[in-house]
Every structure is written in C-alpha cells, then in structure tokens.
C-alpha cells in the first residue's frame, strides 16, 4: 500500500541494476534508528518503478550506466550505504523483471527424412532393430518393464473376494484376460500405481494416456474415476482442468508498440485520507506509459465501466484490456461493455509483475 509523502520523515532511495534493466524503490521512515540496518527499518512505500534497457542502452556496460549518478544528485544532501544483495531483494527483482529477450523473428525448419531398405542378417532379423532397446521417453511401453512388488499383489488379492471370471496363473496371481486383477479398495497400492503411471521423463501424463497404461497391465474396477480424481487433486499437473491450462513464459506476455493498443488497469488501495476516496483506479497505456488515475470510494465494476467510457471518449477504444481476475473486472458488466466496444479482455496472474499488467512496474 502506498503512503503519503511526509517532509518530516527520512527518505530512503534503494536502487539496483543488471545487464538487462534497472529497479528503484523509494520509501520513508518515520523514526530512523542509526543502529538498525536499513533493511530492518520501518519503511513506508512511496515509489516503485523499473524498466528494461532497449536500443543503444543494451550496448553499454553496467559500469558506464552508473558513472553519471553522482552528477545528477550533487544538489541534494545524501549519504550512501551499501546493502547486500540478500537484503536488497525487491529492488534486485525489479531490475530483472522482463529480462527475457523479445522474440524478433520465428524461423521454422524442416528435416528431410529418406527411408532406406534395411538389410537382413542370416538369422532373419532386421539389422539395426531397436525393439529390444530401452525407450527412455516411454518406459512403461517396454516389454521388459517390471511393475514393482508382484508378491505384494498376490498378498493383496488374497484379502478380497476374487471375481468369478478370474483365473489363477502359474505365478500365483489372479488374472482377468491375462491382466493382473487388483481390488479397487487397495488404496495404498492403487495410489502407488497412479504415481508410477503419471510421472516419467516426458512429464505429467494426461488422464487418457495414464489410464491406457494402467489398463495394459492391470484390471481395476472404476479405474476411470480413480485416475480422474487423482489428476484433479494434483495442482501442478497441466491436465487438472481437462488439458486447457497453458503454461506462460516467465516474462512479459504483451509487446505493444502502438499508442492506445493495450490498456493495463487495476485498483490500488491508498488507505484513509481526508475524504471518502480510499481507492484509485490506475489506467496505463503500455506503449506511451500514459497513466490516468481515477479516485473512488470502493473498487466496483461501475467504476471500471465508467472509467473505460471516459477513456474511450478521449483516446478511443484500446484493442486489449489487461487486468487481474478480480470481480471488479471479471464480471458481466465489464464483459458486455468490452463486447459492445469491440475490445479484447485478457486476465493475467496477480502479484506477478513479470506477467502482470505493467502499471505495477
């Protein structure tokens, strides 16, 4: 939460730079204690900003970028104190936000594959046949793959009533159509099967692929439901919501070079003030960095819709509206307004400045 500037308080300027950008955090301290380190003082946030180097600035070294700082602040009274990197975390993060280089061009390549007839040896086997070699990408597809604790499977089968159509094999395992029968109430054993079938070098398997791999070895009643429940409870799996979760890059997701093309907006809490307005709606144009502030009493969809119409009357309709998934933006009122103005509403992660709307920078 931003604080109001107070001339009686000590102003602290913390900055940091990297080879891709710079960061700045300005705060104020009400009761300065000389014996307390800077990072342990009671800071009140005033300004937070940063940016990435572009154009000719990318060719400068970090030392050359820092040479002129003393001439710019020579008219002020100040003292310099070095903060270790482990304590100057937030400024260090701001200087590296958006450090991923922008994609300038995308090159598509194709590899030409020519099939040759394979020679056969005297034994009738194809030379170079890799059917018996291990497949690193699909370990469960190998014929030599052995599922763990087969003796445990036999012990678990003895604890339950065997189906009538099951047959006892020479390995003392009950099988149904040559597949090992496992009772669905063997929760711990089934859970281990789920883990083995879900993970691999190729990443997390989907529901259908995972189920097919288990059905190739085992027979479990209600397997589809068990697999579906397992994937739903795993938060990091990309198939939690039916495979529609798309991972985003750890960098900016918008690259706008035209004026009034992308509008970033969000509500900011200012706390108690002289009036009833405790919030401000920040609206920022991505290309020109023009910022419009709208004071309001509470963050509501009516405020967002009214501010959008006011922006439209002055600058026109932006093509993209970028915000978090708050209820004041993700609702029917703003969606209907976006449809009528023929815009494109996009939602990004909150509290993630490398993906978030750029007014936070």
SEVEX-296505 format. One line per 3 residues: number of its first residue (from 1); their letters; for each residue z, x, y of C-alpha. Coordinates in Angstrom, 3 decimals, padded with zeros to 6 digits. Layout:
BEGIN
NUM) A) Z X Y | ...
//
This chain:
BEGIN
1) XXX) 000.000 000.000 000.000 | -000.976 001.363 003.413 | 001.709 001.883 006.059
4) XXX) 001.592 001.563 009.854 | 001.482 004.891 011.753 | 004.742 005.857 013.445
7) XXX) 004.841 008.674 016.011 | 008.483 009.422 015.190 | 007.669 010.306 011.569
10) XXX) 006.379 013.583 010.177 | 002.646 013.530 009.371 | 001.535 015.253 006.157
13) XXX) -002.113 016.168 005.503 | -002.927 017.126 001.905 | -006.461 018.253 001.102
16) XXX) -008.331 019.792 -001.772 | -011.877 020.800 -002.550 | -014.004 021.558 -005.568
19) XXX) -017.550 022.679 -006.167 | -018.755 019.064 -006.108 | -016.655 017.350 -003.427
22) XXX) -013.539 017.208 -001.278 | -010.474 014.970 -001.011 | -007.954 014.145 001.707
25) XXX) -004.640 012.262 001.674 | -002.660 011.668 004.898 | 000.888 010.369 004.714
28) XXX) 004.009 010.208 006.837 | 007.644 010.979 006.034 | 010.453 009.175 007.825
31) XXX) 013.286 011.592 007.087 | 011.936 015.076 006.494 | 014.149 017.337 004.390
34) XXX) 013.188 021.027 004.709 | 014.979 021.860 001.451 | 012.941 019.350 -000.577
37) XXX) 009.422 020.260 -001.797 | 006.543 018.410 -000.170 | 005.540 016.532 -003.303
40) XXX) 009.100 015.179 -003.676 | 009.369 013.786 -000.129 | 009.345 010.027 000.515
43) XXX) 005.677 009.647 001.510 | 004.101 006.589 003.146 | 000.328 006.443 002.669
46) XXX) -001.825 006.333 005.823 | -005.332 007.505 004.869 | -007.023 008.317 001.561
49) XXX) -010.621 009.470 001.524 | -013.024 011.788 -000.252 | -016.670 012.382 -000.960
52) XXX) -019.244 014.357 -002.905 | -021.372 017.153 -001.455 | -025.051 016.314 -001.073
55) XXX) -028.162 018.082 000.168 | -027.728 021.596 001.537 | -023.945 021.332 001.224
58) XXX) -024.314 021.810 -002.527 | -025.609 025.362 -001.947 | -022.540 026.501 -000.014
61) XXX) -019.756 028.305 -001.794 | -016.234 026.883 -001.680 | -015.058 029.804 000.486
64) XXX) -017.709 029.132 003.147 | -016.693 025.477 003.279 | -013.105 026.468 004.103
67) XXX) -013.869 029.125 006.748 | -014.083 026.764 009.738 | -010.982 024.675 009.131
70) XXX) -008.817 026.805 011.425 | -011.129 026.362 014.427 | -011.101 022.579 014.067
73) XXX) -007.298 022.197 014.170 | -006.474 025.003 016.620 | -005.436 022.478 019.295
76) XXX) -002.724 020.954 017.079 | 000.755 022.166 016.235 | 000.993 022.514 012.486
79) XXX) 002.462 024.513 009.636 | 000.701 025.340 006.354 | 002.332 025.042 002.956
82) XXX) 000.624 025.659 -000.372 | 001.056 023.022 -003.100 | 000.439 023.951 -006.717
85) XXX) -002.336 022.105 -008.480 | 000.035 020.412 -010.916 | 001.782 018.730 -007.972
88) XXX) -001.312 018.077 -005.816 | -002.717 015.705 -008.429 | -004.045 012.817 -006.317
91) XXX) -005.923 014.984 -003.822 | -007.358 017.022 -006.662 | -008.593 013.824 -008.353
94) XXX) -010.231 012.540 -005.162 | -012.155 015.815 -004.724 | -013.647 015.391 -008.204
97) XXX) -014.428 011.656 -008.168 | -018.110 011.094 -008.588 | -018.684 014.700 -009.601
100) XXX) -021.191 013.759 -012.242 | -024.719 014.666 -011.028 | -027.044 011.772 -010.294
103) XXX) -029.944 011.315 -012.690 | -033.084 012.343 -010.788 | -035.633 011.651 -013.488
106) XXX) -035.709 010.470 -017.046 | -038.000 012.272 -019.454 | -038.990 010.659 -022.719
109) XXX) -040.062 012.914 -025.556 | -041.556 012.083 -028.904 | -041.679 014.164 -032.066
112) XXX) -044.715 014.008 -034.290 | -043.867 013.831 -037.967 | -046.533 014.615 -040.577
115) XXX) -045.955 013.716 -044.176 | -046.904 016.238 -046.815 | -047.211 015.668 -050.518
118) XXX) -044.347 017.239 -052.377 | -044.930 019.358 -055.410 | -043.129 018.513 -058.595
121) XXX) -041.439 021.030 -060.820 | -041.863 021.266 -064.566 | -038.811 019.086 -065.104
124) XXX) -040.479 016.260 -063.198 | -038.064 016.402 -060.266 | -039.218 016.498 -056.686
127) XXX) -038.705 019.874 -055.072 | -036.507 019.558 -052.035 | -034.985 016.308 -053.225
130) XXX) -031.631 015.908 -051.419 | -030.416 012.820 -053.230 | -027.529 014.777 -054.742
133) XXX) -026.529 016.440 -051.476 | -023.681 015.181 -049.339 | -024.668 012.887 -046.483
136) XXX) -022.438 013.742 -043.526 | -023.317 010.647 -041.493 | -022.748 008.090 -044.264
139) XXX) -020.035 009.466 -046.574 | -019.390 006.061 -048.134 | -023.016 005.786 -049.240
142) XXX) -022.741 008.802 -051.517 | -022.769 008.182 -055.263 | -020.159 010.888 -055.751
145) XXX) -017.758 009.360 -053.238 | -014.449 008.544 -054.977 | -012.147 005.947 -053.496
148) XXX) -008.517 007.135 -053.431 | -005.689 006.177 -055.818 | -007.570 004.472 -058.619
151) XXX) -004.358 004.466 -060.639 | -002.717 002.567 -057.809 | -005.467 -000.036 -058.047
154) XXX) -004.635 -000.592 -061.713 | -000.924 -000.904 -060.880 | -001.610 -003.482 -058.182
157) XXX) -003.843 -005.534 -060.470 | -001.012 -005.850 -062.982 | 001.176 -007.536 -060.352
160) XXX) -001.123 -010.545 -059.884 | -002.933 -013.108 -061.992 | -006.367 -011.823 -062.958
163) XXX) -009.363 -014.156 -062.363 | -010.848 -015.783 -065.451 | -014.292 -014.270 -064.928
166) XXX) -012.900 -010.717 -064.631 | -013.391 -008.154 -067.412 | -011.224 -005.180 -068.315
169) XXX) -013.165 -001.938 -068.153 | -012.620 001.268 -070.094 | -010.834 002.768 -067.079
172) XXX) -008.143 000.048 -067.346 | -009.390 -001.694 -064.198 | -010.276 -005.361 -063.951
175) XXX) -013.782 -005.748 -062.585 | -015.897 -008.649 -061.405 | -019.621 -007.966 -061.747
178) XXX) -018.847 -004.237 -062.177 | -016.853 -004.240 -058.903 | -013.141 -003.465 -058.731
181) XXX) -011.077 -006.589 -058.182 | -008.295 -006.338 -055.545 | -005.947 -009.200 -054.731
184) XXX) -006.027 -010.181 -051.061 | -002.213 -010.226 -050.859 | -002.037 -006.454 -051.435
187) XXX) -001.707 -005.999 -047.694 | -000.908 -002.281 -047.586 | -003.661 -001.278 -050.000
190) XXX) -006.216 -003.520 -048.284 | -005.198 -002.084 -044.907 | -005.987 001.428 -046.131
193) XXX) -009.355 000.243 -047.367 | -010.054 -001.193 -043.922 | -009.239 002.136 -042.258
196) XXX) -011.419 004.139 -044.660 | -014.337 001.749 -044.231 | -014.004 001.525 -040.446
199) XXX) -013.803 005.183 -039.445 | -016.252 008.009 -040.013 | -018.097 010.840 -038.332
202) XXX) -020.575 008.383 -036.877 | -017.846 006.454 -035.011 | -016.431 002.969 -035.455
205) XXX) -018.341 000.682 -037.794 | -019.167 -002.879 -036.906 | -017.943 -005.939 -038.756
208) XXX) -021.068 -006.441 -040.870 | -021.531 -002.780 -041.794 | -017.861 -002.398 -042.618
211) XXX) -017.885 -005.485 -044.835 | -021.007 -004.375 -046.701 | -019.482 -001.003 -047.512
214) XXX) -016.351 -002.583 -048.963 | -018.334 -005.148 -050.967 | -020.325 -002.338 -052.581
217) XXX) -017.157 -001.158 -054.376 | -014.511 -003.905 -054.279 | -014.169 -007.651 -054.675
220) XXX) -011.562 -009.140 -052.310 | -011.105 -012.838 -051.613 | -011.529 -013.707 -047.921
223) XXX) -012.923 -010.263 -047.076 | -014.947 -011.520 -044.102 | -011.841 -012.923 -042.422
226) XXX) -009.806 -009.774 -043.145 | -012.466 -007.471 -041.682 | -012.945 -009.668 -038.630
229) XXX) -009.194 -009.779 -037.920 | -008.929 -006.004 -038.356 | -011.647 -005.293 -035.787
232) XXX) -010.263 -007.797 -033.281 | -006.845 -006.130 -033.251 | -008.270 -002.656 -032.607
235) XXX) -008.551 -002.381 -028.811 | -010.619 000.812 -028.689 | -013.317 -000.482 -031.010
238) XXX) -016.593 -001.337 -029.290 | -017.129 -004.299 -031.611 | -013.985 -006.186 -030.596
241) XXX) -015.951 -008.867 -028.763 | -018.946 -009.099 -031.040 | -020.588 -005.844 -030.010
244) XXX) -021.192 -006.745 -026.353 | -018.775 -004.142 -024.948 | -020.916 -001.376 -023.431
247) XXX) -019.179 001.926 -022.503 | -019.799 003.024 -018.930 | -020.174 006.646 -017.743
250) XXX) -017.176 008.433 -016.237 | -018.766 008.443 -012.792 | -020.209 006.147 -010.140
253) XXX) -022.187 003.245 -011.546 | -024.070 002.428 -008.328 | -026.559 004.571 -006.429
256) XXX) -027.755 002.696 -003.364 | -029.855 004.345 -000.667 | -030.912 001.244 001.291
259) XXX) -028.924 -000.437 004.027 | -027.214 -003.698 003.071 | -028.282 -003.326 -000.557
262) XXX) -024.832 -003.183 -002.194 | -021.631 -004.640 -000.755 | -018.256 -003.417 -002.032
265) XXX) -015.288 -005.623 -001.249 | -011.672 -006.081 -002.222 | -008.361 -007.267 -000.804
268) XXX) -005.742 -004.839 000.475 | -002.033 -005.539 000.906 | -000.550 -004.468 004.250
271) XXX) 002.931 -005.903 003.838 | 004.926 -007.600 006.565 | 003.654 -007.315 010.142
274) XXX) 004.099 -009.086 013.461 | 002.027 -012.093 012.383 | 001.414 -014.038 009.188
277) XXX) -001.548 -011.932 008.050 | -000.313 -009.769 005.189 | -003.689 -009.031 003.592
280) XXX) -007.019 -007.640 004.723 | -010.406 -008.105 003.057 | -012.287 -004.796 003.134
283) XXX) -016.096 -005.121 003.026 | -018.098 -001.895 002.885 | -021.817 -001.224 002.781
286) XXX) -022.494 001.509 000.227 | -025.416 003.232 001.955 | -024.252 003.280 005.596
289) XXX) -020.477 003.219 004.870 | -020.113 000.457 007.448 | -016.757 -001.285 006.973
292) XXX) -015.762 -004.785 008.065 | -012.089 -005.827 007.967 | -011.064 -009.475 007.708
295) XXX) -007.363 -010.258 008.174 | -005.958 -013.143 006.138 | -002.668 -014.652 005.037
298) XXX) -003.408 -014.609 001.295 | -006.209 -013.366 -000.989 | -008.128 -016.553 -001.786
301) XXX) -011.668 -017.417 -002.740 | -012.069 -019.370 000.516 | -011.518 -016.168 002.481
304) XXX) -014.067 -014.301 000.358 | -016.668 -017.058 000.739 | -016.140 -017.349 004.498
307) XXX) -016.348 -013.574 004.979 | -019.544 -013.456 002.930 | -021.195 -016.120 005.084
310) XXX) -020.140 -014.238 008.211 | -021.638 -011.022 006.817 | -024.819 -012.930 005.939
313) XXX) -025.163 -014.320 009.473 | -025.057 -010.812 010.959 | -026.706 -008.485 008.437
316) XXX) -028.355 -010.632 005.785 | -027.574 -011.082 002.107 | -026.804 -007.946 000.050
319) XXX) -028.573 -007.653 -003.280 | -025.413 -006.683 -005.146 | -021.778 -007.689 -004.675
322) XXX) -019.380 -005.267 -006.367 | -015.688 -006.068 -006.848 | -012.956 -006.109 -009.453
325) XXX) -012.288 -009.083 -011.714 | -009.652 -010.736 -009.529 | -009.502 -014.517 -009.441
328) XXX) -010.388 -014.484 -005.732 | -013.826 -013.022 -006.635 | -014.424 -014.209 -010.188
331) XXX) -014.452 -017.983 -009.693 | -016.826 -020.908 -009.344 | -016.769 -020.937 -005.529
334) XXX) -017.983 -017.364 -005.110 | -020.341 -017.686 -008.092 | -022.003 -020.762 -006.590
337) XXX) -022.267 -019.038 -003.214 | -023.793 -015.996 -004.900 | -026.331 -018.191 -006.687
340) XXX) -027.421 -020.001 -003.550 | -027.734 -016.790 -001.554 | -029.656 -015.211 -004.465
343) XXX) -027.334 -012.239 -004.834 | -026.128 -010.319 -007.895 | -022.388 -010.283 -008.518
346) XXX) -021.003 -007.358 -010.539 | -017.462 -006.655 -011.707 | -016.002 -003.221 -012.398
349) XXX) -012.666 -001.799 -013.514 | -009.713 -001.976 -011.147 | -007.814 001.201 -010.181
352) XXX) -010.691 003.402 -011.396 | -012.295 004.944 -008.257 | -014.940 006.777 -010.293
355) XXX) -016.290 003.360 -011.328 | -014.622 001.127 -008.752 | -016.051 -000.240 -005.520
358) XXX) -016.429 002.624 -003.060 | -014.271 001.263 -000.269 | -011.280 002.747 -002.141
361) X) -012.716 006.204 -001.564
//
